[in-house]
Amino acid sequence: MSITIEQIDHLAHLARLELTPSEKKKYQKDISAILEYVKKIQKIHEKTTIAVIPAQAGIQSTRDDIVANCQTDEREAIIKAFPEKEGNLNKVKAVFD
């Protein structure tokens, strides 16, 4: 599958990018290669069969959260050690910006 320069222009416009003619040709080649790879993967996926087992009553696919190996006083000490709280929730530093 090949992508046209017009499609590259459209993508650049959506991404608010200004591309030189040489960059457009490079991206045309790169994106076309990516799309060809995706096409190959889709063909493999179409050939693969997947058995789906419907959920049945009484069968649980997730496990219950269980507090184990933690004494009540230890748990209380950990909860009290949190520097910030918001209502009944303990606030932690954000992982992502």
PEBEL-V729325 format. One record per residue. SS is DSSP state (hx for helix, st for strand, lp for the rest). PSI is psi in radians with two decimals (NA if undefined). OMEGA is omega in whole degrees, 0 to 359 (none if undefined). Layout:
ss->SS psi->PSI omega->OMEGA
ss->SS psi->PSI omega->OMEGA
//
This chain:
ss->lp psi->2.20 omega->182
ss->lp psi->2.48 omega->179
ss->lp psi->2.49 omega->183
ss->lp psi->2.85 omega->176
ss->hx psi->-0.61 omega->178
ss->hx psi->-0.68 omega->178
ss->hx psi->-0.64 omega->175
ss->hx psi->-0.75 omega->177
ss->hx psi->-0.74 omega->180
ss->hx psi->-0.79 omega->178
ss->hx psi->-0.73 omega->179
ss->hx psi->-0.70 omega->178
ss->hx psi->-0.79 omega->179
ss->hx psi->-0.64 omega->181
ss->lp psi->0.01 omega->181
ss->lp psi->0.83 omega->179
ss->lp psi->2.51 omega->172
ss->lp psi->2.04 omega->183
ss->lp psi->2.49 omega->174
ss->lp psi->2.83 omega->178
ss->hx psi->-0.65 omega->179
ss->hx psi->-0.64 omega->177
ss->hx psi->-0.68 omega->179
ss->hx psi->-0.75 omega->179
ss->hx psi->-0.71 omega->179
ss->hx psi->-0.83 omega->181
ss->hx psi->-0.59 omega->177
ss->hx psi->-0.80 omega->180
ss->hx psi->-0.83 omega->183
ss->hx psi->-0.82 omega->183
ss->hx psi->-0.66 omega->177
ss->hx psi->-0.72 omega->178
ss->hx psi->-0.70 omega->178
ss->hx psi->-0.79 omega->181
ss->hx psi->-0.63 omega->176
ss->hx psi->-0.70 omega->179
ss->hx psi->-0.75 omega->178
ss->hx psi->-0.69 omega->178
ss->hx psi->-0.73 omega->177
ss->hx psi->-0.75 omega->180
ss->hx psi->-0.70 omega->179
ss->hx psi->-0.68 omega->178
ss->hx psi->-0.73 omega->178
ss->hx psi->-0.75 omega->181
ss->hx psi->-0.68 omega->180
ss->hx psi->-0.54 omega->181
ss->hx psi->-0.35 omega->183
ss->lp psi->2.32 omega->176
ss->lp psi->2.46 omega->181
ss->lp psi->2.21 omega->176
ss->lp psi->2.19 omega->179
ss->lp psi->2.16 omega->180
ss->lp psi->2.03 omega->182
ss->lp psi->2.56 omega->178
ss->lp psi->2.32 omega->180
ss->lp psi->2.69 omega->179
ss->lp psi->2.32 omega->177
ss->lp psi->-0.18 omega->178
ss->lp psi->2.11 omega->183
ss->lp psi->2.22 omega->182
ss->lp psi->-0.16 omega->177
ss->lp psi->2.78 omega->180
ss->lp psi->2.70 omega->175
ss->lp psi->2.51 omega->174
ss->lp psi->2.21 omega->182
ss->lp psi->2.27 omega->175
ss->lp psi->2.07 omega->183
ss->lp psi->2.64 omega->176
ss->lp psi->0.65 omega->179
ss->lp psi->2.02 omega->179
ss->lp psi->2.65 omega->182
ss->hx psi->-0.75 omega->181
ss->hx psi->-0.59 omega->176
ss->hx psi->-0.78 omega->180
ss->hx psi->-0.76 omega->179
ss->hx psi->-0.69 omega->179
ss->hx psi->-0.70 omega->178
ss->hx psi->-0.78 omega->180
ss->hx psi->-0.73 omega->180
ss->hx psi->-0.41 omega->182
ss->hx psi->-0.22 omega->179
ss->lp psi->2.29 omega->183
ss->lp psi->-0.51 omega->181
ss->st psi->2.52 omega->177
ss->st psi->2.65 omega->175
ss->st psi->1.77 omega->186
ss->lp psi->-2.22 omega->178
ss->lp psi->0.10 omega->183
ss->st psi->2.56 omega->175
ss->st psi->2.19 omega->180
ss->st psi->2.44 omega->177
ss->lp psi->2.85 omega->178
ss->lp psi->2.54 omega->178
ss->lp psi->2.46 omega->178
ss->lp psi->-0.68 omega->181
ss->lp psi->2.60 omega->177
ss->lp psi->NA omega->none
//
